[in-house]
Amino acid sequence: MDQTLLPKEEKRWVLTWDAFVEELRRVSCLAAPMMVVSVMLYFLQVVSVIMAGHLSELSLSGVSMATSFTNVTGFSLLAGFSGGLETLCGQTYGAEQYKKFGSYTYCAIISLIVISIPVSVIWTFMDRLLIAVGIDSEISTVACKYAIWLVPALFAFAVLQPLLRYFQTRSLIYPILVSTCAALCFHIPLCWALVYKWELGNIGGALSIGVSYWLNVILLVLYMVFSSSCEKTRGLYWDDIFSSINKFFRFAFPSAVMICLEWWVYELVILLSGLLPDPKLQTSVLSICLATTTLHYYVQYGIGAAGSTRISNELGAGNPQAAQAVVQVVLIMSLVEVVTVSLILFSCRHIFGYAFSSEKRVVDYVDELAPLMCLTIIMEGLQAVLSGQFPITPD
């Protein structure tokens, strides 16, 4: 009788090498495509900044300022609103409400296109806004010109983000991977040709982003239209689409607030750098440093997102011990990755700046800030994995 009242002794669970390797394989299979897609989407804008940076120091400062301003006022807003689809589409697809699934996607596309109209008007008067807050007039003029030619990319982004959520919530990662890879491979030579070959300068960099975004949209739409896997969810029901607007914004607003606040922290640093004593130099250098750390953040996001998925799957299946294994594997992967990247960056700190600019003083300033970049990469990378959240989108 007394023995039955005693608590059962819990068996201590230990992660074996075979279990570690198996979990490492599973997490890697999920993390790799997520990581590549996130990095490639962000790298589209980075390529244009790099191309413009080799024109002149003023060009790099203006394009960096425009990129930060457009991210704060436009791209982050659209990415945030589209985040509401992760809940809506995820639940409706799990409940096999395929008609509603497609309606939410189309509703988001229409809503984001409408939001893009006033945003594009704000971009048209960017130079006046920047000058009003004390930004150098030359930098403001270059930034405004770049932003105006970036408007086509804004509307493409308004369509692209809901499409990405459409495929992600259905675990159709590889169509996104292929389309994004094709867009980036097309973007690099196109950007070079427009900037240097046809001598369009900064305008060419902005136009190439828009063309590449629209190419990505076209490829995803073609897959949606012709693939049998999307047959049940691509139906167009106008009454249902417009009736879904209220519910969409009820989920989209909180998502937009969370993503925008996290994204704005980075971009406001670039905007405020225009108020420093030497705005051309300091804006250029800070944009290089933040572009580097942000690009690396997406690598860690891929690991964190894969780990979050695996943990939720194992907990849902009633396997808490397996979930512990995932946590350990993800943390080890993250630590190895951030330490490796930091060591490489620190070793190449004397020449790293040449990837963005030919100006000697810009390269030297980047060299001085390299230790801080390495520390940021380590701390920010671990935070990305532990939180399991995406800032973007930024890209």
N, C-alpha and C positions, 0 to 999 in steps of 0.2 A: 504493500500500500504506500509506504513512504517512498519507495523507488519511483512510483508513478508520478509523484508530485515534484520530483527533481527535474530541473530544466535539462533538456537534451543538450549534450555537448556539441557545439558547432564545429564542423570540420574546417580547419584553416586551409584556405585556398592559396596556392602558390602558382605564379605564372612560370610555366616551363618554357624552355627554348623553342620547342616545336610549336607550342601555342602562340608564342610571340611572333615567330616567323609567319605563321598562318594569318594572324591578325594584321600583321604588317602588310601582307599581300592584299588582304581585303580592303584595308584603309587606302592603300596606294591606288588600287583600281578605281576607287571613288574619287580620291583627291586629285589624281593626275588630270582628268578631263576638266574638272571644275577649276583647277589652278590655271590650266592653259587658256581656257576661255576668258577668265577674269583678266589675266595678264594681257592677252591679245587685244581685248576691248580697250583697256587702258592705254596700251602701247600705240593705238591709232593716233591719239592726241600727242603722245610723247614724240613720235616720229616727226610731226609737223613742227614741234618746238625745237627739236634738234636741227632740222633743216633751216629754220629761220634763224637759229642761233649762230649759224656759220655765215650769215649775211653781214651782221654787224652787232655790236653790243646794244644799240638802241632797238634793233629788230628783236633781239632776244628778250629785252626788258618789256617791250610793248606786247609781244605775243604771249609772254608769261603772264603779264597783267590781264590781258584779254581772256586767257584760258582760266585764270582764277575767277574773274568776274562772271564769265559765262557758266562756270561750274556752280558758283554760289547762287546765281539768279535763275538758272535754267536747267542744266543737266541734272544737278542734285535734286531739284524739285520734281522733275519727271521720273527719275529713278525712285524717289521716295513714294510718290503716288502709285507707281506700278507695283510697289511692294505689297500693296493690299491684295493683289491677286494671289499671292502665295497662300493666304488663308482661304480666300473665296474659292479659287480654282482647286486647291488641294482638297478641300472638304467636298465640293460638288463632284469631283472626279472619283473620290473614294466612295461616295454614295451613288455612283453611277448615274448622276444627273447630267448627262452629256450635253443636253440642250442648254442648260444653265451654264455649263462650263464655257461653251463657245460664246454665249451672250455676254458673260462677264469680260471676256477677252476683247470682244468688239466694243463693248461699252468703255473699257479703259482706253482703247486706241482713240475713239472719238473724243473722249474727255481730255486726254493729253494733247491732242491736236488743238483743241479750243484753248487750253491753257497756254500753249506755245505762242498764240497770236499776241497777247499783251506782253509776253516776255520778249518777243522779237522787237516790239516797239521800244522797250526799255534799252535793248542793245543798240538801237539806232542812235540814242542820245547818250551813249556811254561816256563819250569824251567830256561832255558837260558835267556829268555826275562825278567823274574822277577828278576833274579840275576843281570842282566845288569843294571837295574834301581835301584838297591840297596836293594832289598827285601832279608830278611834272607834266607840263603841257605837251611836250614832244612824245613822251611815253603814252599819254592819254590819246593823242591823235592816232598813233600807230595801233593802239589797242582797239579803238573804235572801228577803224577801217577793217581790222581783222575780224572783229565780232560781227560786223554787218555781213561779210561774206561767209560767216559761219551759220547764218540763219537756216539755209537748207539742211545742214546737219542737225539742227534743233528739231525740225519737223520729222526727219528720218528717225531720230532718237525717240520721238514720241510714239512712233509705230514699232520700233525695234524692241523697246523695253517690255511692253505687254506680250510680244511674240516670244521673247526669251522666257518669261514666266509661264507662258502657255506650254512650252516644251519642258521646262524644268519640273513643273508640278506633275508631269506625266513620266518623269525619269527618262525622257528622250534627250540624253545629253549629247550623243554623237552627231545628230544633225546640227546642233548649235556649234559643236567643235569644228565641223567641216566648213560650215558657212563663215564662221568667224576667221578661221585660218585662211580661207580663200579671200576674204575681204582685206585682211592684213597684207597678204602676199601681193594683192593688187594695189594696195595703198602705197607701199614703199616706192616702187618705181614711178607710180603716178605722181606722188608728191615731189619726187626729185625732178621729174620732167616739167611739172608746172612751175616749180620754184626756180630752177636753174636753166633748163633747156629752153622753155618758152618765156623765161625771165618775168614771171608774174610776181615773184617775191613772196611777201607774206600772204597775199591774196591766194596764191597757188596752194599754200599750206592749208588754208581754211577750206578752199573748194575741194581739195582731195579728201578731207575728212567727210564732207557731205556726200561725195560720190561713193566712198567706201561704205558708209552707213547704209545708203540706199541699196547698194549691192547686197549687203548682208540681209536687208529686209526682203529683197526680191528672192533670194535663195531660200529663205525660210518660208515665204509665202508659197513658192513653187512646191516645196516639200509638203506643206500643209494641204495644198490642193490635190496633188497627185498621189500622195502616200495613202495606202489603205489603213494605216495605223491611226490616221487623223479623220477617218470617214465619219465617225459618230460625233465628233466635237467641232466640226467646221461649219455646221449649219448656220444660216443667217436668218434670224427671227427678229425683225425690227421692233415689234411691240415688246418683246421680252428684253431687248437691249435697252430701250429707253426706260423701262420700268425698273431696271437694275441700277440706275445711276445713283439713287439715294443710298442704297446698300453699299455700292462700291466706294463712295466717298466716306462712308462711315468707317470703313476699314483703311482707306487710303490716307486720310488725314493723320492719324497717329503714326502710321508708317513713314509718312513724309517728314513729320517733325523729328522723329528719331534719326533718320538717315541724314537729313539736312544739318542738324546740329553737329553731328559727328564730322560731316564733310566740311562744313564751314570753318571748323577750327583750323584746318590746314590752309584753306584758301584765303582766309582773312589775314594770315601771316604774310602771304605774298602781297596782298593789297596794302597792308600797313607798311610794308617795306618801302613803298613808294614815298613815304614821309621821312625816311632816313636821310642823313646828310649827302650821301652819294647814291641816289636812287637807282641809277642805271646799273651800277656794279652790284649793289646789295640785292636788288630785285632779281637780277640774273642768277646770282649765287644761291639765294634762298630757293628759287624755283628749281634749280638743279638738285639741291639737297632734298627738298620735299618730293620732287618727282621720283627720285631714287628710293626714298623710304616708302613712299606710297606704292610704287611698283612692287617692292618686296612684300608689302602688306598683303597683296593679293595672292602671293605664293602661300603665305601662312593661312590666309582665309581658306584656300582649297583644302589644306590639311585639317583646319578646324571644322569646316563644313562636313567633310567626310567623317570625322570623328563624331560629330554631333548626330549624324545620321545613323552611324553604327551603334552608338550608345542608346539612342531612342529605340532602335530595332530590338536590341538585346533586352532592354528593360521591358518593352512591350511583350516580349516573348517569355518574360519571367526568368531571365538569366542575369541577375545582378553581378555575379562573379565574372561573366564574360564582359559586362560593361566596364568593370574595373580593369580588365585587360586592355580594353580599348583606350581608356584614359592613360594608362602607362605607356602604351605604344605611341599614342599621339604626342604625348609630352616628350618622349625620347626623340621621335622624329623631328619635332619642332626645335629642340635644343641643338641637335646635330646640325640642322639646316641653318639656324641663325648664327651659330658659332662659325660655321664654314664660310658663310657669306660675309660676315664681319671681318674675318681674317683676310679673305681675298680683297675686300674693299680697302682695308687698311694697308695691305701690301701694295696696292695699285694707286694709292692716294695721290702720288705725284703726277700721274698722267690721266687720272680718271676724268678730270674736267675737260680734257680735249674732246671727249665724246660729245660734248654739248656746245663748246665754244672754242674759237681759235685765239681768243684774247688771253694774253699771258697773265694779266692780273686777276682775271676770273678764275683761271686754273689754279693760281697760287692761293686764292681765297678758299676755293673748294678743298685744297690740300689742308689748310688750317682747320677747316670744319669737319674733316673726315673722322676724327675720333668721336665727335658728338654724333655723327651719322651712324657710326658703328654701334654706339650705345643705344641710340634710338631704335635701330633695327632689332636689337636683342629684346628690349623691353616691349616694343610695339608688337613684335612677332609673337611673343608669348601671350600678350593680351588678346591678340586676334584669335589664337587657338583656344584660349580659355573661355572667351566670350562666345565663340562660334558664330559671330555676326559679321555682315558685309557692309562697309561704309558707303558705297556707290555708288562706282560706278561710276564712278566715278565711276567708273567707269565705270 
